[in-house]
Amino acid sequence: MGGVEDEEPATKRVKLSFGERRSLSNGTSLIDPIAGSSRDMMARPLPSAGDDEVVGSKGVIKRVEFVRIIAKALYSLGYKKSGAHLEEESGISLHSAVVNLFMQQVLDGNWNGSVNTLHKISELEERIIKSASFLILEQKFFELLEEDKFMDALRTLRTEIAPLCTNGRRVHELSSCLVAPSFSGSHAQDNVRLKSRTKLLEELQELLPPTIMIPERRLEHLVEQALVLQKDACFFHNSVNEQMSLYTDHRCGIDQIPSRTLQILQAHSDEVWFLQFSHNGKYLASSSNDRSAIIWEVDVNGGLSLKHKLSGHQKPVSSVSWSPDNCQLLTCGVEEAVRRWDVASGECLHVYEKPGLGLVSCGWFPDGKWIFSGVNDKSICMWGLDGKELECWKGQRTLRISDLEITSDGKQVISISKENEILLLDREAKVERWIEEDQTITSFSLSKDNKHLLVNLLNQEIHLWNIQGDVKLVAKYTGHKRSRFIIRSCFGGIEQAFIASGSEDSQVYIWHRVTRELIEALPGHSGAVNCVSWNPVNPHMLASASDDRTIRIWGGLNAQNVKRGGGGAAATTAAHSNGVHYSNGKT
């Protein structure tokens, strides 16, 4: 393979193809002049002038490093003239001449020359030199195979790669390539070769110290890191990344938290027990003690209107569950049946029942082809959409009143198995794990990433558990009231950074998930708040269901009340209590 050797005139500039010019890490297309002596070829630290200078008010940013990183960013962005001008005007080079030569030799396939130049880069540990030489000679080996030069490849393996005495396992793998070569003699793969050489240069860049070769996208990484730190430090952060700017420090106000009543929905005739937004945020489903469920539609302006009122249950409807594609809805009556509805038409598609038993919870398998249900004989059953029972886990798997969740990979079924115990059932591995609490568990909610479980307890605490690997208690949230009823909580906001919960004191509570500090206690309802649901698409929309027979839609402080026509009594705009107090359906 070879290429330009050391005896070339030092002032010679090697010509590159257009594609290879673009691949040079610092963006330059020509190698800087290099003095002829080997002593001059040694890489040295950048010029000492200004080495001790710093920029910035804190005195922690070294000027030389700062300028080099800016130059690197300019070249990466394609501003090659600007990068070159910066190097010239500042007197600070992005790379030394010997490093530029090394990079060029790698792109040219001058393998022997690049290995020789590698040894001339000062202050490199022997371990790094060997590892980098191995990568270079491995590339040489593969390109020889690609050109059907098997004897040359064998010679490279025996006399150049093996003597490095590093990565013996990889040497064995390279040997097997000679026994059963997978590289055909195609000579029309220059573009592929160029890609592989560019990739090789990136791998070498990761291996060499950053003072020698600055990592790709270093400036972008530092800026992103600063923005992420600002975001993490923002107590009220609930805005999308597109709203973050480099021009000012990022800081969200409390107006980002949904804390103002925008709309009151009043179509249920009794206590509203449960509600849940669809996965796409376009619908809200609610269920009630009035034995009905309602599908509400969210319009482009954030207003909700009644789409379908679902009737047919003979008992109060305790919960609902959206299909993965948001086109169907499950509703579960209290120890009764589970019904499957078509969202577009409001038609009941199927009724799931077990003779002599009642169903107490429901959920969807992630592919939407099966459903799960808890049964009041404490078992959990899996059904096909046609109503055929496919599998049943008997024993102490669930309670008469229990939530049911399935992880998004379909592997784990989660249910309250005892008063103070949650079952994590791996349905494929047949492995059972448990979360054990000291208090009675009333409800739970699974995070979107399947990593955490939010558990409501009888003692007016909400516990956050990490359920990856060994279960671990992460945080506790307090302040809300719960003494008699089932109160539900949920994750919400951008990256689910907040926790919201109902409460028996008629308020909605919101905590910061990480700091556990209480952000808001929202008044407005006139009965116990049984359930809350945060819109998974709109981080500024929260819904709450209450014994006062209403659903409240909450938005940011700067949001306007929803103005709409044709809502009738089912949907009103208000920011105050309706003045009537309900408890357990009684006035």
C-alpha positions as CSV (number, residue, x, y, z in Angstrom):
1,M,0.0,0.0,0.0
2,G,2.6,2.5,1.1
3,G,2.2,6.1,0.1
4,V,4.3,9.2,0.8
5,E,7.4,8.3,2.8
6,D,9.5,10.4,5.2
7,E,12.1,11.3,2.6
8,E,9.6,13.4,0.7
9,P,10.5,17.1,0.6
10,A,9.0,18.7,3.7
11,T,7.4,21.5,1.7
12,K,5.5,19.2,-0.6
13,R,1.7,19.4,-0.2
14,V,-0.2,16.2,-0.9
15,K,-3.2,16.5,-3.2
16,L,-6.5,15.1,-2.1
17,S,-9.7,14.1,-3.8
18,F,-12.6,16.4,-3.1
19,G,-14.2,13.7,-0.9
20,E,-11.0,13.2,1.1
21,R,-10.6,16.9,1.7
22,R,-14.0,17.0,3.3
23,S,-13.0,14.1,5.5
24,L,-10.0,15.8,7.1
25,S,-10.9,16.3,10.8
26,N,-9.9,19.9,11.1
27,G,-11.4,20.8,7.8
28,T,-8.2,21.8,6.1
29,S,-7.4,20.3,2.7
30,L,-3.7,20.7,2.7
31,I,-0.9,19.7,5.0
32,D,1.1,22.6,6.6
33,P,4.7,23.0,5.7
34,I,7.0,20.9,7.9
35,A,10.7,21.4,8.5
36,G,13.0,18.7,7.2
37,S,14.7,17.5,10.3
38,S,13.2,14.8,12.4
39,R,13.6,17.0,15.4
40,D,11.3,19.5,13.9
41,M,8.8,16.8,13.1
42,M,8.3,16.0,16.8
43,A,4.8,17.2,18.0
44,R,5.2,19.8,20.7
45,P,2.7,21.6,22.9
46,L,1.1,24.6,21.2
47,P,3.0,27.9,21.4
48,S,3.6,29.1,24.9
49,A,2.6,32.7,24.2
50,G,-0.7,33.2,25.9
51,D,-0.8,29.7,27.5
52,D,-1.5,31.2,30.9
53,E,-4.1,33.6,29.6
54,V,-7.7,33.0,30.6
55,V,-11.0,34.4,29.3
56,G,-14.3,34.8,31.1
57,S,-15.2,36.4,34.4
58,K,-14.5,33.3,36.4
59,G,-11.0,32.9,35.2
60,V,-11.4,29.2,34.5
61,I,-11.4,29.1,30.7
62,K,-7.9,28.8,29.2
63,R,-7.6,31.0,26.1
64,V,-5.6,28.5,24.0
65,E,-8.1,25.7,24.7
66,F,-11.0,28.1,24.0
67,V,-9.6,29.2,20.6
68,R,-8.8,25.7,19.5
69,I,-12.3,24.4,20.3
70,I,-13.8,27.3,18.4
71,A,-11.6,26.6,15.4
72,K,-12.6,22.9,15.5
73,A,-16.3,23.9,15.6
74,L,-15.8,26.3,12.6
75,Y,-14.2,23.5,10.5
76,S,-16.9,21.0,11.5
77,L,-19.6,23.5,10.4
78,G,-17.9,23.9,7.1
79,Y,-16.5,27.4,7.7
80,K,-13.0,26.4,6.7
81,K,-11.8,29.9,5.7
82,S,-13.0,31.3,9.0
83,G,-11.3,28.5,10.9
84,A,-8.0,29.1,9.0
85,H,-8.2,32.9,9.6
86,L,-8.8,32.3,13.3
87,E,-5.7,30.1,13.5
88,E,-3.7,32.7,11.6
89,E,-4.9,35.7,13.6
90,S,-4.7,34.1,17.0
91,G,-1.4,32.4,16.4
92,I,-2.9,29.3,17.9
93,S,-3.0,26.2,15.7
94,L,-5.8,23.6,15.9
95,H,-3.3,20.8,15.3
96,S,0.4,20.6,15.1
97,A,2.0,20.0,11.7
98,V,2.9,16.4,12.6
99,V,-0.7,15.7,13.7
100,N,-2.0,17.2,10.4
101,L,0.5,14.9,8.5
102,F,-0.7,11.9,10.5
103,M,-4.3,12.6,9.7
104,Q,-3.5,13.0,6.0
105,Q,-1.6,9.8,5.9
106,V,-4.5,7.9,7.4
107,L,-6.9,9.2,4.8
108,D,-4.4,8.5,2.0
109,G,-3.9,4.9,3.1
110,N,-0.2,5.6,3.8
111,W,-0.2,3.0,6.6
112,N,3.6,2.7,7.1
113,G,4.0,6.4,7.1
114,S,1.1,7.0,9.5
115,V,2.6,4.4,12.0
116,N,6.0,6.1,11.8
117,T,4.5,9.5,12.3
118,L,2.5,8.2,15.2
119,H,5.8,7.5,17.1
120,K,6.8,11.2,16.5
121,I,3.8,12.6,18.4
122,S,5.3,13.5,21.7
123,E,4.0,12.5,25.2
124,L,2.0,9.5,23.9
125,E,2.1,6.5,26.2
126,E,3.4,3.3,24.7
127,R,0.0,1.6,25.3
128,I,-1.7,4.3,23.2
129,I,0.8,4.0,20.4
130,K,0.4,0.2,20.3
131,S,-3.4,0.5,20.3
132,A,-3.4,3.1,17.6
133,S,-0.9,1.2,15.5
134,F,-3.1,-1.9,15.8
135,L,-6.2,0.0,14.4
136,I,-4.1,1.4,11.5
137,L,-2.6,-1.9,10.5
138,E,-5.9,-3.7,10.9
139,Q,-7.3,-1.3,8.3
140,K,-4.3,-2.0,6.1
141,F,-5.0,-5.7,6.5
142,F,-8.7,-5.4,5.5
143,E,-7.9,-3.3,2.5
144,L,-5.4,-5.8,1.3
145,L,-8.0,-8.5,1.5
146,E,-10.4,-6.3,-0.4
147,E,-7.9,-6.1,-3.2
148,D,-7.4,-9.9,-3.1
149,K,-3.8,-9.5,-1.9
150,F,-4.0,-12.4,0.5
151,M,-0.2,-13.0,0.8
152,D,0.4,-9.3,1.6
153,A,-2.4,-9.4,4.1
154,L,-0.9,-12.5,5.7
155,R,2.5,-10.8,5.8
156,T,1.0,-7.7,7.5
157,L,-0.7,-9.9,10.1
158,R,2.4,-11.9,10.9
159,T,5.1,-9.3,10.8
160,E,3.3,-6.1,11.8
161,I,0.1,-6.8,13.7
162,A,1.0,-9.9,15.8
163,P,4.3,-8.4,17.1
164,L,2.4,-5.6,18.7
165,C,1.3,-8.2,21.3
166,T,-2.1,-6.5,21.9
167,N,-5.6,-7.8,21.5
168,G,-4.8,-11.4,20.9
169,R,-8.5,-12.3,20.4
170,R,-8.8,-9.8,17.6
171,V,-5.6,-11.2,16.0
172,H,-7.3,-14.6,16.0
173,E,-10.4,-13.2,14.3
174,L,-8.2,-11.6,11.6
175,S,-6.6,-15.0,11.0
176,S,-10.0,-16.5,10.4
177,C,-10.6,-14.0,7.7
178,L,-7.7,-15.5,5.8
179,V,-9.0,-19.0,6.2
180,A,-12.5,-18.0,5.0
181,P,-12.2,-14.5,3.5
182,S,-15.5,-12.6,3.2
183,F,-14.0,-9.9,1.2
184,S,-14.5,-10.2,-2.5
185,G,-12.2,-8.7,-5.1
186,S,-14.4,-5.8,-5.9
187,H,-12.3,-2.8,-7.0
188,A,-15.2,-0.4,-7.3
189,Q,-15.6,0.3,-3.6
190,D,-13.4,3.5,-3.2
191,N,-16.3,5.3,-1.5
192,V,-16.7,2.5,1.0
193,R,-13.0,2.5,1.6
194,L,-13.1,6.3,2.1
195,K,-15.9,5.9,4.6
196,S,-13.9,3.3,6.5
197,R,-10.8,5.5,6.6
198,T,-12.8,8.4,7.9
199,K,-14.3,6.0,10.5
200,L,-10.8,4.9,11.4
201,L,-9.7,8.5,11.9
202,E,-12.7,9.0,14.2
203,E,-11.6,5.9,16.2
204,L,-8.1,7.2,16.4
205,Q,-9.4,10.5,17.6
206,E,-11.2,8.9,20.5
207,L,-8.0,7.0,21.4
208,L,-5.5,9.9,21.3
209,P,-5.5,12.5,24.1
210,P,-7.8,15.5,23.5
211,T,-4.8,17.8,23.7
212,I,-3.5,16.2,20.6
213,M,-6.7,15.8,18.6
214,I,-9.8,17.7,19.9
215,P,-12.9,15.4,19.9
216,E,-15.5,15.9,17.2
217,R,-18.4,18.3,18.2
218,R,-16.6,19.3,21.4
219,L,-18.1,22.8,21.4
220,E,-21.6,21.5,20.7
221,H,-21.2,19.0,23.6
222,L,-20.2,21.8,26.0
223,V,-23.1,24.0,25.0
224,E,-25.6,21.2,25.2
225,Q,-24.2,20.2,28.6
226,A,-24.7,23.8,29.8
227,L,-28.3,23.9,28.5
228,V,-29.1,20.5,30.2
229,L,-27.6,21.7,33.5
230,Q,-29.8,24.9,33.2
231,K,-32.8,22.8,32.4
232,D,-32.2,20.4,35.3
233,A,-31.7,23.4,37.7
234,C,-35.0,24.9,36.5
235,F,-37.6,24.1,39.2
236,F,-40.6,24.8,37.0
237,H,-39.2,23.4,33.8
238,N,-42.1,22.3,31.6
239,S,-41.2,23.7,28.2
240,V,-40.0,21.9,25.0
241,N,-36.3,22.1,24.1
242,E,-37.1,24.3,21.1
243,Q,-38.0,27.1,23.5
244,M,-34.5,27.0,25.0
245,S,-32.1,29.7,23.7
246,L,-28.4,30.4,23.8
247,Y,-29.1,34.1,24.1
248,T,-30.3,34.0,27.7
249,D,-30.1,31.7,30.7
250,H,-33.0,29.3,30.8
251,R,-35.6,29.8,33.5
252,C,-39.2,28.7,33.4
253,G,-41.8,30.5,35.6
254,I,-44.6,28.9,37.6
255,D,-46.9,29.9,34.7
256,Q,-45.5,26.7,32.9
257,I,-47.4,24.6,35.5
258,P,-51.1,23.8,34.7
259,S,-52.6,25.6,37.7
260,R,-55.6,27.5,36.3
261,T,-59.0,26.1,35.6
262,L,-59.7,26.5,31.9
263,Q,-62.8,24.4,31.5
264,I,-65.3,22.4,33.7
265,L,-66.9,19.3,32.1
266,Q,-70.3,18.5,33.6
267,A,-71.8,15.6,31.7
268,H,-71.7,12.9,34.4
269,S,-74.6,12.7,36.8
270,D,-72.7,11.1,39.7
271,E,-69.2,11.0,41.2
272,V,-66.4,10.8,38.6
273,W,-64.0,8.1,39.7
274,F,-61.4,7.7,36.9
275,L,-60.1,9.5,33.8
276,Q,-57.2,9.1,31.4
277,F,-55.9,10.9,28.3
278,S,-55.3,8.9,25.2
279,H,-51.6,8.2,24.2
280,N,-51.8,10.9,21.4
281,G,-53.4,13.4,23.8
282,K,-56.4,13.9,21.4
283,Y,-59.0,12.3,23.7
284,L,-59.9,12.1,27.4
285,A,-62.0,9.2,28.7
286,S,-63.8,9.4,32.1
287,S,-65.8,6.9,34.1
288,S,-68.3,7.4,36.8
289,N,-70.5,6.0,39.5
290,D,-73.4,6.8,37.1
291,R,-72.5,3.6,35.3
292,S,-71.3,5.4,32.2
293,A,-68.0,6.4,30.6
294,I,-67.5,9.4,28.3
295,I,-65.0,10.0,25.5
296,W,-64.1,13.7,25.3
297,E,-62.3,15.1,22.2
298,V,-59.6,17.7,22.5
299,D,-59.7,20.3,19.7
300,V,-56.7,22.2,18.3
301,N,-57.3,25.1,20.7
302,G,-57.2,22.8,23.7
303,G,-60.9,22.8,24.3
304,L,-62.8,19.6,25.2
305,S,-66.2,18.5,23.9
306,L,-68.3,15.4,24.5
307,K,-67.8,12.9,21.7
308,H,-69.6,9.8,23.0
309,K,-71.3,8.8,26.2
310,L,-70.8,5.0,26.6
311,S,-73.7,3.2,28.3
312,G,-74.3,-0.5,28.9
313,H,-72.6,-1.3,32.2
314,Q,-74.9,-2.5,35.0
315,K,-72.6,-1.3,37.7
316,P,-70.4,1.8,38.3
317,V,-67.5,2.0,35.9
318,S,-64.2,1.9,37.8
319,S,-61.6,2.4,35.2
320,V,-60.8,2.8,31.5
321,S,-57.8,1.9,29.3
322,W,-56.8,3.2,25.8
323,S,-55.6,0.9,23.1
324,P,-52.1,1.5,21.8
325,D,-53.4,3.1,18.6
326,N,-56.0,5.2,20.5
327,C,-58.8,3.8,18.3
328,Q,-60.4,1.6,21.0
329,L,-61.2,2.0,24.6
330,L,-61.8,-0.6,27.4
331,T,-64.1,0.2,30.3
332,C,-64.4,-2.0,33.4
333,G,-67.5,-2.2,35.6
334,V,-67.1,-2.8,39.4
335,E,-66.8,-6.6,39.6
336,E,-68.8,-6.9,36.4
337,A,-67.6,-7.0,32.8
338,V,-65.1,-5.3,30.6
339,R,-66.4,-3.7,27.4
340,R,-64.4,-2.7,24.3
341,W,-65.6,0.3,22.4
342,D,-64.8,1.9,19.0
343,V,-63.7,5.5,19.6
344,A,-64.8,6.8,16.2
345,S,-68.4,5.5,16.4
346,G,-69.0,4.9,20.1
347,E,-70.1,1.3,19.3
348,C,-69.5,-1.5,21.8
349,L,-67.4,-4.1,20.0
350,H,-67.2,-6.8,22.6
351,V,-68.1,-7.7,26.2
352,Y,-65.6,-9.8,28.2
353,E,-67.1,-11.8,31.0
354,K,-66.4,-14.9,33.2
355,P,-69.4,-16.8,34.4
356,G,-69.9,-16.5,38.1
357,L,-67.1,-14.0,38.5
358,G,-66.5,-10.3,38.1
359,L,-63.7,-8.4,36.4
360,V,-62.0,-5.7,38.4
361,S,-59.4,-4.1,36.1
362,C,-58.3,-4.0,32.4
363,G,-55.4,-3.2,30.2
364,W,-54.0,-3.7,26.7
365,F,-51.1,-5.7,25.4
366,P,-48.7,-3.4,23.6
367,D,-49.5,-4.7,20.1
368,G,-53.2,-4.1,20.7
369,K,-54.1,-7.8,19.9
370,W,-54.8,-9.0,23.4
371,I,-56.2,-7.5,26.6
372,F,-55.6,-8.3,30.3
373,S,-58.1,-8.2,33.1
374,G,-58.0,-8.8,36.9
375,V,-60.7,-11.1,38.2
376,N,-62.4,-11.0,41.6
377,D,-61.1,-14.6,42.3
378,K,-57.7,-12.9,42.5
379,S,-56.4,-14.2,39.1
380,I,-55.3,-12.3,36.0
381,C,-56.5,-13.4,32.6
382,M,-55.4,-12.6,29.1
383,W,-58.0,-12.5,26.3
384,G,-57.9,-12.3,22.5
385,L,-60.0,-9.5,21.1
386,D,-62.6,-12.1,20.1
387,G,-63.2,-13.0,23.7
388,K,-61.2,-16.2,23.8
389,E,-59.3,-16.7,27.0
390,L,-55.7,-17.3,26.1
391,E,-53.9,-17.5,29.5
392,C,-54.8,-17.2,33.2
393,W,-52.5,-16.7,36.2
394,K,-54.2,-18.1,39.2
395,G,-53.5,-17.6,42.8
396,Q,-52.9,-14.4,44.8
397,R,-52.4,-12.2,41.7
398,T,-54.8,-9.3,42.3
399,L,-57.4,-7.9,44.7
400,R,-61.0,-7.1,44.3
401,I,-60.1,-3.5,43.7
402,S,-56.8,-3.2,41.8
403,D,-55.0,-1.3,39.2
404,L,-53.4,-3.3,36.3
405,E,-50.5,-2.2,34.1
406,I,-48.5,-3.9,31.3
407,T,-45.0,-2.7,30.4
408,S,-44.6,-1.4,26.9
409,D,-42.5,-4.5,25.9
410,G,-45.3,-6.7,27.0
411,K,-43.1,-8.7,29.4
412,Q,-44.3,-7.6,32.8
413,V,-47.8,-7.5,34.2
414,I,-48.1,-5.3,37.3
415,S,-51.0,-5.7,39.8
416,I,-51.8,-5.2,43.5
417,S,-51.6,-8.8,44.8
418,K,-52.0,-8.1,48.5
419,E,-53.1,-5.2,50.6
420,N,-49.4,-4.1,51.0
421,E,-47.8,-5.8,48.1
422,I,-47.5,-5.2,44.3
423,L,-46.7,-8.1,42.0
424,L,-44.3,-7.6,39.1
425,L,-45.0,-10.7,37.0
426,D,-42.6,-11.5,34.1
427,R,-45.0,-13.4,31.9
428,E,-42.2,-14.8,29.6
429,A,-39.6,-15.8,32.2
430,K,-42.3,-16.8,34.7
431,V,-40.5,-14.8,37.4
432,E,-42.3,-12.9,40.1
433,R,-41.0,-9.9,42.0
434,W,-42.8,-7.8,44.6
435,I,-42.9,-4.3,46.0
436,E,-43.6,-4.5,49.7
437,E,-45.0,-1.6,51.6
438,D,-45.7,-1.1,55.4
439,Q,-49.0,0.5,54.6
440,T,-52.1,-0.6,52.6
441,I,-51.7,0.2,48.9
442,T,-54.7,1.9,47.3
443,S,-53.5,2.5,43.7
444,F,-50.4,2.8,41.5
445,S,-49.3,4.4,38.2
446,L,-46.5,3.3,35.8
447,S,-44.1,5.8,34.3
448,K,-43.9,6.1,30.5
449,D,-40.4,4.6,30.4
450,N,-41.5,1.6,32.5
451,K,-38.7,2.3,35.0
452,H,-40.7,3.7,37.9
453,L,-43.9,3.0,39.8
454,L,-45.9,5.6,41.7
455,V,-47.7,4.0,44.6
456,N,-50.5,5.6,46.7
457,L,-50.8,4.5,50.3
458,L,-53.4,4.6,53.0
459,N,-51.2,6.8,55.3
460,Q,-51.4,9.8,52.9
461,E,-48.0,9.2,51.3
462,I,-47.1,8.6,47.7
463,H,-44.0,6.4,47.1
464,L,-41.8,6.4,44.0
465,W,-40.2,3.0,43.3
466,N,-37.5,2.2,40.8
467,I,-38.5,-1.2,39.3
468,Q,-35.5,-1.8,37.1
469,G,-33.6,-4.8,38.5
470,D,-33.8,-4.9,42.2
471,V,-36.8,-2.7,43.3
472,K,-35.8,0.3,45.3
473,L,-37.7,3.1,47.0
474,V,-36.6,6.4,45.4
475,A,-38.8,9.2,46.8
476,K,-41.8,10.0,49.0
477,Y,-44.4,12.8,48.5
478,T,-46.7,14.1,51.2
479,G,-49.3,16.9,51.8
480,H,-52.4,15.6,50.2
481,K,-55.4,14.2,52.2
482,R,-56.7,10.6,52.0
483,S,-58.7,8.8,54.7
484,R,-61.6,6.9,53.1
485,F,-61.5,6.8,49.3
486,I,-59.2,5.6,46.5
487,I,-57.1,8.5,45.4
488,R,-55.0,8.3,42.3
489,S,-51.8,10.1,41.2
490,C,-49.9,10.3,37.9
491,F,-46.6,11.4,36.3
492,G,-46.7,14.4,34.0
493,G,-45.1,17.3,32.3
494,I,-42.0,17.4,30.1
495,E,-40.0,14.2,30.7
496,Q,-42.6,13.4,33.4
497,A,-40.8,15.8,35.7
498,F,-43.8,16.3,38.0
499,I,-46.1,14.3,40.1
500,A,-49.8,15.2,40.4
501,S,-52.4,13.7,42.8
502,G,-56.0,14.0,43.8
503,S,-57.0,14.6,47.4
504,E,-60.0,14.3,49.7
505,D,-59.7,18.0,50.6
506,S,-61.0,18.9,47.1
507,Q,-57.6,20.0,45.8
508,V,-55.2,18.9,43.2
509,Y,-51.5,18.6,44.4
510,I,-48.4,18.9,42.2
511,W,-44.9,18.1,43.3
512,H,-41.5,18.3,41.6
513,R,-40.5,14.8,41.0
514,V,-36.8,15.0,41.8
515,T,-36.8,17.6,44.7
516,R,-40.1,16.3,46.1
517,E,-41.1,19.8,46.9
518,L,-44.8,20.7,46.8
519,I,-45.3,23.2,43.9
520,E,-49.1,23.8,44.0
521,A,-52.3,22.8,45.8
522,L,-55.0,23.8,43.4
523,P,-58.5,24.7,44.8
524,G,-61.6,24.6,42.6
525,H,-63.4,21.3,43.1
526,S,-66.1,21.0,45.8
527,G,-65.7,17.3,46.5
528,A,-62.9,14.8,46.8
529,V,-60.6,14.7,43.8
530,N,-60.4,11.0,42.9
531,C,-58.1,10.9,39.9
532,V,-55.8,13.1,37.8
533,S,-54.4,12.6,34.3
534,W,-51.7,14.7,32.6
535,N,-51.9,15.1,28.8
536,P,-48.9,13.1,27.5
537,V,-48.6,15.4,24.5
538,N,-49.5,18.8,25.9
539,P,-47.4,19.3,29.1
540,H,-49.6,22.3,30.0
541,M,-52.8,20.3,30.2
542,L,-54.0,18.5,33.3
543,A,-57.4,16.9,34.1
544,S,-58.9,16.1,37.4
545,A,-62.1,14.1,38.3
546,S,-64.1,14.7,41.5
547,D,-67.0,13.5,43.6
548,D,-68.6,16.9,42.7
549,R,-69.5,15.2,39.4
550,T,-67.2,17.4,37.4
551,I,-64.0,17.2,35.5
552,R,-61.7,20.2,35.5
553,I,-59.2,21.0,32.8
554,W,-56.2,22.9,34.1
555,G,-53.7,25.0,32.1
556,G,-50.9,27.5,32.6
557,L,-51.4,30.8,34.3
558,N,-51.1,32.6,30.9
559,A,-53.6,30.3,29.2
560,Q,-57.0,31.7,28.2
561,N,-60.3,30.3,29.3
562,V,-61.6,28.0,26.6
563,K,-64.2,29.7,24.5
564,R,-66.4,27.5,22.4
565,G,-69.9,27.2,21.1
566,G,-72.3,24.3,21.4
567,G,-70.9,22.9,24.6
568,G,-74.1,23.3,26.4
569,A,-74.2,22.0,30.0
570,A,-71.6,19.4,29.2
571,A,-68.7,21.9,29.0
572,T,-68.4,25.3,30.6
573,T,-65.6,27.8,31.0
574,A,-65.0,28.8,34.5
575,A,-62.2,29.4,37.1
576,H,-64.2,29.0,40.2
577,S,-66.1,26.4,42.3
578,N,-69.6,25.4,41.2
579,G,-70.7,26.1,44.8
580,V,-72.2,22.7,45.4
581,H,-70.4,20.1,47.6
582,Y,-70.7,16.4,46.9
583,S,-69.4,13.5,48.9
584,N,-70.0,9.9,47.8
585,G,-72.7,11.1,45.5
586,K,-74.7,12.9,48.2
587,T,-75.4,16.7,48.2
